[in-house]
Amino acid sequence: MNNSRAQITAVGSYVPEKILTNEDLERMVDTNDEWIIKRTGIKERRMASEQEFTSDICVKAVENLIEKNNKSVHDVDMIIVCTMTPDFKTPSVAALVQAKLGIPHTGAIDLNAACAGFTYGLHVANGLVTAGLNKKVLVIGAETMSKITDFTDRTTCVLFGDGGGAVLVEYNEQYPSFLSSHLGSQGELGKNLYCTDLSESINGESLTTTGNITQNGREVYKWAVNTVPKGMLSVLEKTQISLQEVDWFIPHSANLRIIESICERSQFPIEKTLKSLVEYGNTSAATIPLALDKGVTEGKIKRGDKILLYGFGGGLTHAGVLLEWTV
Ligand SMILES: CC(C)(COP(=O)(O)OP(=O)(O)OC[C@H]1O[C@@H](n2cnc3c(N)ncnc32)[C@H](O)[C@@H]1OP(=O)(O)O)[C@@H](O)C(=O)NCCC(=O)NCCS
């Protein structure tokens, strides 16, 4: 049974102006447009300027949400920023966002579940609002992946980009958006996707401490295509809704081949997926809100639509949320 009392009432997004195309990357490392498109589906990605940080991206995404939806955030009582690329270790990005937006009475926390961050953030926001602990929560997924990417490493620099998206989750008993969710973590596989300049081992296994994102792409790929289809079914089995009744699937936009394989294994039509991959690359916690905002802005997502969001990545972590669009 669905007990949610939380409604997603608005969505917005922002990406930095600077575009880095596959042709630009050809001039930087030994790669080519054909390889990148064939293996990942990515054509270009956005790059934050040197002076632009995750909190700046968050603020612009929220300003876009305010402008498009004629909403106020003055009475927001909790800010959750989902990110793995904070401006600082402390203060949190959420606290910086609170100050920059001048929100007077609010809690502010960062949530790090890497590329699954946004769906974890939605799960938490639904819980807080449904429990009556908060009334109006801003959930933001934003990243400056370019700041932790080694642009001499062709195996990672072609994949990642910068951007952010935001939603407002408000108390509403009549029109809740949240139907169910499912979370998972496999920290024992953490060494396959990490970023560190501190610790030199995960679970006793030694790491290369470059300060940049490092991954075993093949292992992450295999894990994602095995884990996500099962997770999607776990989200749905808590409801009376079948996969065939899902109108839109928004998987984390890591890689087109991963999305194709997930759809094939789940027998879900790829035409009903919404992605932010081709134009923005893998923006980690931002890929899902970017695709959601695009789907709403382009009029694809309509009132009554069932939308399955599924984030997966570093941790390794994953989280799925089933929504009904009720605005
Ligand atoms: C990263 C990824 C695209 C690599 O694709 P792949 O098919 O596994 O390719 P491999 O790593 O086996 O490399 C194949 C060859 O391409 C080369 N290569 C790697 N990156 C390259 C690039 N950017 N351009 C050209 N060649 C490249 C490799 O060096 C290798 O060459 P070799 O055969 O001479 O040794 C793929 O593993 C992947 O998508 N993994 C998931 C990554 C991901 O999404 N992570 C984030 C999850 S949140």
The ligand as a Tripos MOL2 file, in Angstrom:
@<TRIPOS>MOLECULE
LIG
   48    50     1     0     0
SMALL
NO_CHARGES

@<TRIPOS>ATOM
      1 C1         34.4100    2.5230  -20.0930 C.3       1 LIG1
      2 C2         33.8210    1.6740  -21.2150 C.3       1 LIG1
      3 C3         33.0790    2.5660  -22.1840 C.3       1 LIG1
      4 C4         34.9620    0.9810  -21.9640 C.3       1 LIG1
      5 O1         34.4190    0.1330  -22.9800 O.3       1 LIG1
      6 P1         34.9590   -1.3510  -23.1640 P.3       1 LIG1
      7 O2         34.2480   -1.9340  -24.3030 O.co2     1 LIG1
      8 O3         34.8160   -2.0390  -21.8180 O.co2     1 LIG1
      9 O4         36.4380   -1.1020  -23.5300 O.3       1 LIG1
     10 P2         37.7780   -1.6360  -22.8280 P.3       1 LIG1
     11 O5         38.0030   -0.9260  -21.5310 O.co2     1 LIG1
     12 O6         37.7520   -3.1270  -22.8060 O.co2     1 LIG1
     13 O7         38.8120   -1.1430  -23.8910 O.3       1 LIG1
     14 C5         38.8090   -1.6020  -25.2410 C.3       1 LIG1
     15 C6         39.9320   -0.9300  -25.9590 C.3       1 LIG1
     16 O8         39.6120    0.4620  -26.1540 O.3       1 LIG1
     17 C7         40.6650    1.2620  -25.6380 C.3       1 LIG1
     18 N1         40.1010    2.5090  -25.1410 N.ar      1 LIG1
     19 C8         39.7080    2.8040  -23.8810 C.ar      1 LIG1
     20 N2         39.2330    4.0590  -23.8500 N.ar      1 LIG1
     21 C9         39.3230    4.5580  -25.1030 C.ar      1 LIG1
     22 C10        38.9850    5.7890  -25.6840 C.ar      1 LIG1
     23 N3         38.4470    6.8030  -24.9810 N.pl3     1 LIG1
     24 N4         39.2070    5.9440  -27.0010 N.ar      1 LIG1
     25 C11        39.7190    4.9600  -27.7460 C.ar      1 LIG1
     26 N5         40.0760    3.7780  -27.2380 N.ar      1 LIG1
     27 C12        39.8690    3.5670  -25.9240 C.ar      1 LIG1
     28 C13        41.2950    0.4300  -24.5510 C.3       1 LIG1
     29 O9         42.5980    0.8650  -24.2790 O.3       1 LIG1
     30 C14        41.2460   -0.9410  -25.1710 C.3       1 LIG1
     31 O10        42.2890   -1.0550  -26.0910 O.3       1 LIG1
     32 P3         43.0660   -2.4660  -26.2690 P.3       1 LIG1
     33 O11        42.0160   -3.4400  -26.7670 O.co2     1 LIG1
     34 O12        44.1150   -2.1390  -27.2800 O.co2     1 LIG1
     35 O13        43.5930   -2.8190  -24.9190 O.co2     1 LIG1
     36 C15        32.8860    0.5680  -20.6680 C.3       1 LIG1
     37 O14        33.6060   -0.3810  -19.9310 O.3       1 LIG1
     38 C16        31.8110    1.1230  -19.8090 C.2       1 LIG1
     39 O15        30.9200    1.7820  -20.2900 O.2       1 LIG1
     40 N6         31.8420    0.8240  -18.4970 N.am      1 LIG1
     41 C17        30.9130    1.3900  -17.5840 C.3       1 LIG1
     42 C18        31.4950    2.6890  -17.1450 C.3       1 LIG1
     43 C19        30.5290    3.5620  -16.4650 C.2       1 LIG1
     44 O16        29.4700    3.8410  -16.9850 O.2       1 LIG1
     45 N7         30.8920    4.0460  -15.2640 N.am      1 LIG1
     46 C20        30.1240    4.9020  -14.5130 C.3       1 LIG1
     47 C21        28.9850    4.1560  -13.9180 C.3       1 LIG1
     48 S1         28.1080    5.1800  -12.8670 S.3       1 LIG1
@<TRIPOS>BOND
     1     1     2 1
     2     2     3 1
     3     2     4 1
     4     2    36 1
     5     4     5 1
     6     5     6 1
     7     6     7 2
     8     6     8 1
     9     6     9 1
    10     9    10 1
    11    10    11 2
    12    10    12 1
    13    10    13 1
    14    13    14 1
    15    14    15 1
    16    15    16 1
    17    15    30 1
    18    16    17 1
    19    17    18 1
    20    17    28 1
    21    18    19 ar
    22    18    27 ar
    23    19    20 ar
    24    20    21 ar
    25    21    22 ar
    26    21    27 ar
    27    22    23 1
    28    22    24 ar
    29    24    25 ar
    30    25    26 ar
    31    26    27 ar
    32    28    29 1
    33    28    30 1
    34    30    31 1
    35    31    32 1
    36    32    33 2
    37    32    34 1
    38    32    35 1
    39    36    37 1
    40    36    38 1
    41    38    39 2
    42    38    40 1
    43    40    41 1
    44    41    42 1
    45    42    43 1
    46    43    44 2
    47    43    45 1
    48    45    46 1
    49    46    47 1
    50    47    48 1
@<TRIPOS>SUBSTRUCTURE
     1 LIG1         1 GROUP 0 **** ****
